[in-house]
């Protein structure tokens, strides 16, 4: 649990934006921590619609329904979705990010898996992506690998190889063999440059360079 607390306190402004895009504010209001259960309860809220004018009247934005999400740290087993996983999303009712503390050894491990799973939660909760679709899952896995496991790769080509490799492994867990590989290949260039929820001006230098160089990777 201490690792999780440290990770949450150590998030960069870029990754705090990921929380904020789901209605989570860094003011303690939406955070309820249960030390005994090693669980943090979070209220997710979709952004309200922009104010619009209709018939001369200003229509105020309305909040979308909110849902509860928990981040749990616990020992994971060897069967089902937790078999061999470092973390996974459980849900949707109730929705939870489960971090497998028996497979995470460092602050860096906790940070990677939390950011990875948060990208999936964002893509499902805010963008309504169906991760049971192979190409949509591949998009989300590419985005997650870019922000998490491959974030520290400094060279453009190595970053792309890292992202493609991680995303292919993850996608092939649900869509084995060439099916998952082809899905990653088909969406790779679009997905690695998909910066939601960040604005284009908030791109990392690496991501911008990746786009400019547009390095092509041959099929695995």
N, C-alpha and C positions, 0 to 999 in steps of 0.2 A: 504493500500500500504506500509506503514511503516513496518508492520509485515513481508511482503514479502521481502523487502530489508534487514531486519535484519536476516531473515532466510538464504538468499543467502550469506550473509557475515559470517554466523555462521556454514556453512557446514563443516563437518570434512574432512580431506584428503581422507578418504574412499569414502565419497559421492561426493566430487569434482571429483573423478575418474569416477563416473557415468556420469557427465557432459562431461568430457574430452573424454570419449569413444564414444560420439556422436559428436565429433569435436568442442565442445564448450570450448574455452580457457578463462582462468581467467585473461584476459588482457584488457577487455573492448571493444575489436574489434568487437565482435559479439553481443554486448548488446546495444540495443536502448530502452531507457525508455521513455514512454509517461505518465507523471504525471497526466495529465488531464483525460486520459482514464484508468488509473490504469493498464497499460499493459506493459509488457516487451517483446520485440521482440528478438528472438534468431534464429541464423542460425545453422541448424543441418547439419553436413557433415559426411557421412560414411567414415571410414578409407580407405585409398588407399590400393591396393594390394601390397604385398611385391615385391621388385625388383627381377626379375628372369632372368636367362640366357637362351637365345634361339639362337641356331646357332652361338654361340660365342659372341653374342651381349647382353649387359645388357639392359633389358627392364625396364625402370623407372616406379615406381608405378603411377597409375592414380587415381585421386579423383573421387569418385562416385558423382552423381548429389546431390546438396544440396537442402534443403527445408527450408522454414520459419516456425517457431513455435512461438506461443505467450503464455505467462503465464498471465492470466487475473484474476483480483480480482473484483468480483461484487456480487450484491445480486441475489440469485437464486430463481426461482419460485417453484411452487408446482406441475407442470405437466411435462411430458416428462422425459428425462434422468436426469434432475436436481431435480426431485421430491425426497425429503428426503436425497439427496446426500450432502456430505460435499465438494466434488470435483469430476470432471469427465473429460475425454478426449473427445474433440470434433474434428471431422475430418473425413477423412484425408485431405481434401482440403477445407478450410485451416485447418491446424493442430493447436490445442490449448489445453492447460491445463487450465480449468476453476476452480478457487477456490471460493467457496461460502462464501464470507466474512460475510454474515448474519448468518452463522452457525459455524463460527470459532471464538473462544473467546480468544485465547492465542497464544503466540509464538510457543508453543509446538504443538498446533492444526495445524497451518500453516505448520510447518516443517513436521509433519506426513503426511499430505495429499499431499504435494508437492513431497516428496520422494516416496510415494505410486504410484502416477501417473507417475513419471519419470521412475519407473521400467517398467510400462506398455509401455510407449513410447519407451524405450530401446528394450524391447522384440519384439515390432512390427517393429520399424524402423531399428534396427541393425540385429536382428535375424529373421526377416520376419515371426514372429509367427502370426497365424490366430486365434484371440481371439474369433471368432465365433465357434470354435471347443471347445467342453466342457472340454476335458482333457488339452488342451493347455491353455485355460483360467484359469483353476484350477492351473496349474503350475505358471502362472504369478501372480495370486492372492496370492499364497503361498509365492512366493518370495517377493511380495510387502508388505505383512503383516509382514514378518520376518524383513525387513529393516525399517518399519515404525511403525505401531501401537504396535507391540510386541517387538520392539528393546530393551526396557528397562527391560524386564523380565529377572531376574537374574538366575532363576533356570531352569534347562533343561526341566523338565517335564512341568512346568508352561508355558514355552515358546512354547513348542510344542502344548499344549492345546490352547493357545492363537492364534497361527498361524492357527491351524486347524479350530478353531471356526470362526475366521475372514474370512478365505478363503472360508469356506463352506457357510457362509451367502452371501458373494459377488458372488460366483459362482451360488448359487441357485436363485439369482435375475434374472439371464438369463436362467438357466436350473433348473426349480423348483423341489422341493421334493427330492426323492431319486436319481434322475438323477445327480444333482449337487453334492450331498453327495458322491455318488459312484465315480465320477470323481476325487474329492479331495482325497478320500481314495486310489485310484489306483495310483496316481502320487506323493503322499505326501513325501515319503522318498527320492525319487530322487530330487524333487523340492526344499525341504528345504535345501539340501546340494549343490544346483546349485549356484555357486558363481560368475557367469558371471555378470559384466565384470572384476571381481577381480580375481587375480591369487590365487592359492591355498595358497601361502605364506601370503596372505593378509586376510585370513579368520579371523573372530573374534574368540576369545577363546570359546565363547558360541557355535558357529556353529561347531567348531572342536569337542567340547565335545559332542554335539548332535550326531555327526557321530559316535564317539567312543562308546558311550553308546547305541546308536541305540534303544532308548526306543520305544516300540510299544504302540499305542493307540487303544483301542477297537473301533469298529464302533459306531458312535453316534446313 
